């Protein structure tokens, strides 16, 4: 998780195309049919296999704390139009899989 997603959680994560695991020239085999017994007295099974897997990212951090400073942002044409925003001064993140690992960020905000 990058710091950008903590500061702007609404930001879209980068999407990468999947990697091809099977060559494009390779054909997928038909389902296997197992037959046992004599002709006419046949038992028939169809076997189809699927495999699912999940990869956990061990480099995943969660926000532990943050310090902010309020800042008034005004419309340059009309000072009566303004918004108050909290600017992040510092932030501490902790690894969700290994709590001994953490990251600290300090920001220098312009005035």
PyMOL commands that set and color helices and strands:
alter all, ss='L'
color gray80, all
select helices_A, chain A and resi 3-7
alter helices_A, ss='H'
color red, helices_A
select strands_A, chain A and resi 32-36+43-47+61-75+78-95+102-106
alter strands_A, ss='S'
color yellow, strands_A
deselect
rebuild
show_as cartoon
